[in-house]
Amino acid sequence: VPGAQDLVDFSPVYRCLHIYSVLGARETFENYYRKQRRKQARLVLQPPSNMHETLDGYRKYFNQIVGFFVVEDHILHTTQGLVNRAYIDELWEMALSKTIAALRTHSSYCSDPSLVLDLKNLIVLFADTLQGYGFPVNQLFDMLLEIQDQYSETLLKKWSGVFRNILDSDNYSPIPVTNEEVYKKIVGQFPFQDAELEKQPFPKKFPFSEFVPKVYNQIKEFIYACLKFSEDLHLSSTEVDDMIRKSTNLLLTRTLSNCLQNVIKRKNVGLTELVQIIINTTHLEKSCKFLEEFITNITNVLPETVHTTKLYGTTTFKDARHAAEEEIYTNLNQKIDQFLQLADYDWMAMEPGSKASDYLVDLIGFLRSTFAVFTHLPGDVDVHSTMSGKVAQTACMSACKHLSTSLMQLLLEAEVRQLTLGALQQFNLDVEECER
C-alpha cells in the first residue's frame, strides 16, 4: 500500500521550512504552519449534513480525518520539530471529541440494523488504523458500546415485524408430516423428541403448529445478529456472552411477548387457536434450555459462570399461556351469555314442558363439542393431556359456575314478580339437565 510520501508531495513544506530556517525565522513558519493546519482540521471535522444516509458518507468523513493525521504524523517524523507530539496530541483530543459528537448525532438517525453494523465495522477500521499511528482510541471503543445499544434497539424493531408476520400467517393447527424426510426436517429446525410420536406410522402430526420452529429459528438468527456486532470490539468472551443474553432477554420479554399478547387478545381468535397457543408456548418454553446451550456454544462461556446473565425469557411463554387460558374462560362465558339471551321462560306457565328448554340443550351441545377440542389434542400424551386437561377442567369449572350464577340471576330478576309451579318445574328440568 502506498504511504503518505507516495501520495502527497511534501517538498513545498520542506522548501519553506529550509528558506525560513536560513533566514533565521523558523519560529514564524512553525506558528504559521500550525495555525493553518488547525483551521484545516476544523474543516475536515465538519461532517456532511446527510452523512447518516449512506455508508459512503461515513467513509468519506473518516478518510478525511485519517488523511489529516497521517500527514501530520509524517511531518512529525521528517522535519525535526516543525510540529511536536504535544501539538499533535492536542489536535487529536479536539478531533476525537468532535468525531464522537458527530457520530452520536448521526448514528441516532439510523434505523437499519445492517447500516449500523457496517458503520461499526468502519469505526473499528478507523480506530485500529489511528491506533497503529500511536493515537489513543479507547474513547471510540467506548462509544461503540453506546452504538451497540442502539443496534440492539433497531434489531428488536426489525424482529417485531418478523414475529408479527410469523404469527399472522400461522394456521394454528398441528403440523402434519407425511414422510420421514419432512419429519427429520422439522426435528432439525426445532429441538423436539418424543418416542411415542416417532413410533407412530405416517401420516402423523407434531403437537405444535408452524410458528414454533419458525419463532425458534428467528430467535437464533437474532442471536447471530447480536454476535456480529461484538466482533473486533476487543471484548472478553464473558462481555460478549452477557451482551447477547441481555439482548435475547429483551427480545423474548418485550418483543415476542407483545406479539403473542396481541394475537391472544385479537377479536376473532377462536378456542382451537387459543388451545394451540397454549401448546406452542409450552414447547417454546422447553426449548429455552437449548437456546442457552446455543449461546454457550457460540461464546464458550458456561451458563454456570458467576457473571452470566440467565435467560429469563421463559416467563414470556408462561405469561402468554396464562393470558390464553384467561381468554378461553372469558370466551366461554361470553358464549354462555349469548345462549342465555335466548332463554324465554314463561313464568306464568300452568304446566312444565316435557323436556329441557331448547336454548339449554343447544348450550350443552356447544359445551360438549368445545371440550372435545381439548381431548383430541395430538402428540405427547403426558404433557398435553395433563396440560389441556388442566385447562379443560378449569374451563369446565368456570363455565359451570358462570352458568349456575346466570340461571340464579334469571330466577331472581326484578321483572319476575310471580312464579307458577309449572314454570318452576320447567326451570328444574333445565337445572337437572345441567347436572346430568
Secondary structure, DSSP 4 states (H G I P E B T S, - for coil): ---HHHHS--HHHHHHHHHHHHTT-HHHHHHHHHHHHHHHHHHHT---TTGGG-HHHHHHHHHHHHHHHHHHHHHHHHSSSSS-HHHHHHHHHHHHHHHHHHHHHHHTT---HHHHHHHHHHHHHHHHHHHHTT---HHHHHHHHHHHHHHHHHHHHHHHHHHHHHHHH---SPPEE-SHHHHHHHHHHS----HHHHHSPSSEE-SS-THHHHHHHHHHHHHHHHHHHHTTS---HHHHHHHHHHHHHHIIIIIIHHHHHHHHT-TT--HHHHHHHHHHHHHHHHHHHHHHHHHHHHH---TTSTTPPP--THHHHHHHHHHHHHHHHHHHHHHHHHHHTT----TT-SS--SS--HHHHHHHHHHHHHHHHHHT--S-HHHHHHHHHHHHHHHHHHHHHHHHHHHHHHHH-TT-----HHHHHHHHHHHHHHH-
